[in-house]
């Protein structure tokens, strides 16, 4: 009964929210866009699980004068792991042992306002995409050159943006990556029933938060203008209901020396725990035939 009650309460809250946005679109689009921005930037409450592997060396890195937590395992060429929205470095627990066994030094972080990291520049439980990319950039500057980078979901976009911004990397693997915040904003707006005025105000506010235009965060568009980028593997599930497969296809088409591995039946969450996905990513990083 409790579970049913929670579902009913959540459904009623969702209907109320859509109704609220419909009213604000007509009479007060400014407050409507402020409310939408708050929802956009709020990190969900989740139980943080540490990576279920041998404890690594824990460090902190300063990002915008705030402490970001990270952990290091193994020795060898360095592979960086960047989790997605609402996650933490423990989400990569299935990747860490095989990467160590393959001879890599593995470095994983918690994004600002995520996991064990301090709140980001926008406060407790607030974050934006640009902070993910900046945290990863600072971590690489602190811990040394990136042989490889593996990014998941929003962390996949951050990993790609760091490379597009000029940070060298030998190989990049993106799992269920978000390709464009504009595309996600469209989905976000449709789910909440945002009108055009509220949606336009939301985009302006998010751009100010990120400190860069939305177009600058479009991975596929930026990759299409480049000819020299590291080899890329994109892994995405056909049944992903959170991030559309079309974004992964657009990235793969635009990025030089890229290939797309489509999976089935894993959705957005289970893909990161699938043994075959892990095996394919590790083999790609090792530049072995798959």
N, C-alpha and C positions, 0 to 999 in steps of 0.2 A: 504493500500500500504506500509506503514512503516513497519508493521509486516512482510509482504512478503519480503521486502527489507532486513530486518535483518536476515531472514532465509536464503536468497540467499547468503548474505555476510558471514554468519556463515558457510554455506556449502562450499563456495569457500576457506575460510580460513582453513577449515578442510582438503580439498583436497591438498592445498598447504603444510600443515604440514606433511601429509603422504608422499608427494613427497620429502620434505626436509629430512625426516628420511631415505627414501630409498637411497638418495644420500649420506648422512652422514654415513650410514652403510658401503658403499663401500669405501669411501675416508677418512672419519674422524670419526671413532666410538667414540673417546674420547669426542669431542664436542657434538656429538649426544647424548651420555649418560648424559652429563651435561644439555643439553636442556630437555631431558626426565625427569631428576631429578627435574628441575625447575617446570615443569608442574605437576609432582607428588606431590610436596610439597606446591603448591600455593593454598591457601584457596579461594574459589569463592566469588565474591562480591555479598552480599545479604543484603536486608533490615532486620535489627534486630528488631524484635518485642518483647517487654517485655511480660512476662507471663500475660495473661488476667485474673488475679485473684487478690484477695486482696493483697496489697503490703506486702512483708515480710521484715524481717530484712536483710539488705544488708551488706555484709562483704567482705573483701579481704583477700586472703591467698597468702603467698609468695611461689612461685614455681620456683626454680632455680633463686632466687632473682628477680623475676618478679611478678607483681601483677595479681592474678587471681580473677575475680569477682564471687561471689556466693550469694545466697539468701536463707533465712530460713523461713519456715512457720510452725505453729502448735507446739504441744508438744507431747511427748511420745517417743517410740522407733524410732530410726532414720532410714529413708529410703533415700538413695542417688540416684540422677538422673544424668545420663551422656549422653549428646546429641551426635549426629553424626557429620560427616565431613561437615563443612560449616554451622552448626546450632548454636543454643544458648539455654540457659535454657528455653526460651519461648516456645520451641518446645514441652515441657511437660505440657503445660497449661491444657490439658484435664485430666492429671493424678493427679495434685496437689489437687484440691478440694476433690475428693473421698478419697485420701490418708489421708488428714487432718480429714475428717469425720470419717474415720476408726480408728482414734486415733494415727496417726503417726506424728512425727516431720519430715518434708520434707526439704531436702537440695539439691539444684541444682546449678550447676556451669556453667560458660562459659569457655571452653578450651582455652589455650594460643592461641593468634591471632584470637580468635573468640569472638563475642558479645562485652561485655563491658570489657573484659580482655585485658591486655597489650600484645604487641607482644611477641612471644616466643623466645627461644634462637636462632632461625634461622632468626629472623627479621620479619618485618611487612608482614602480609598475608602469612606467612610461618609456617608450622607445620608438625609434623610426629606423628605416632601412639604412640610412647613411651611417648611423651609429654602428651597425653590424660591420659594414665595410671598414670604417675607421678603426674599430677594435681589432679586426683581423690585420689591417695594415700595420698597426702599432705592435702587434704580437710578432709579426714577421721581422720587423725592424729590431725587436728585442732579442729574438731567438735565432735569427739567422736565415739564410736564403731558403726559399721554398723549392724543394725538389718537386713536390706535388701538393695540391690543395683539393680537398673533398668537401663540397658544400651541399647541404640539404635544404630544400624548400626556399625560404627567404635567405637562408645561409648560402644557398646555391647562387642566388642573385648577387649576394655580397662577395662571394669568392670570384665570380666572373668580373664584377665591377673593379675589384682590387687589381686584377690583371689588366683590365682595360684602362685603368688609371696609370699603369706603368710599372707595377710591381712585378719583377720577373718570376716566372714559375716554369718548371720543366714540363709538368703535365697537370691537367685539371679534370676532375670528375664532378659532375653535377647530378644529384639525385633528386628527382621531382622538383626541378628549379622553378621559381617564379621568374618569368621573363620580363615582365613590365608592370610597374605599379599602376599605370594607366588602365591596363586590362583588368587588374585586380580591383581597381576603383570602380570599374563598371559593374563587376560582380557584386562588390560590397554595396553599391548603390541600389542595385536591383533587389537584393535580399532585404534591405531596410526600407525600400520604397522611397528613396531620395528623389526629390524633384530636381530640375535642372539648376535652379538658383542655389539650392543647398549644396548640390554636388560641386558646382563651380567654386563656391566658397570653401568647401572642403579641400579641393585640390590646391587652392591658393595657400591655405593654412599649412597643409602638409609640405608644400614646397618650401615655405619659410622655415618650418621645423627641420627639414633635411638640409637646408642651406644650399640647395642646388635644384635646378629645374627637373621636373618629372622626366623630360626627354633624356636627361643625362643619366637616368637610372634604367633606361630601356636597353637591356643587354643585347637583344637581337639587332636593333637599329645601330648601336655603336659598333658591334662586331662586323656588321656589313661594310663599314667604312675602313676596315683594317685588313691588311694582307699578311702581316706577320704576328701570329698568336700561337701559343703552345698547343699541342695536340689536346683534343677535348673528347671526353666520353660523357654523353648524357643518358641517364637511365630514368625512364618514366613509365608509369603504369597506365594502361588503357582505361582502367576503372577508377582513376583518381578523381574524386568528387570535390577536392579542395583547390587544386591547381590544374588548370586545363592542359591536356597533352599538346594542344596546338602551340603553346608557348615553347615547349621543348623542341618541337619540330621547327619552329622559327629560329631558335638559337642554333640548332644543328645546321640548318640551311645557310645561315649567315656567317657562321664561324669557320674560318679555314681549318682544314684537317680535323673535322669533327665527325663523330658517328653517334647514332641514336640506337639505344637498346630498349625496345618496348617489352614490357612485362604484362602479365594478365593476372587478375584476381588478387592483387596485393593492395590496391588502393593507395592512399597517401601515407598511411602510418606504417603498415606492415612491410613496405618496400625496404625500409632501412634495416629491418631485422632478417630479411630473407638471405639464407646462406649462399644462394646462387648469385644474388646481386653483389654480395660482399666479395665473393670469389672473382667475379668479372671485374670489379673495380680494382682489386688488388693486382690481378693479372695485367690490367691496362697500365697501372702505375709502374709495374715491373717491365712494361714493354714486351710482354710475352704473347704469342698467338693465343687467341681465345677460341 
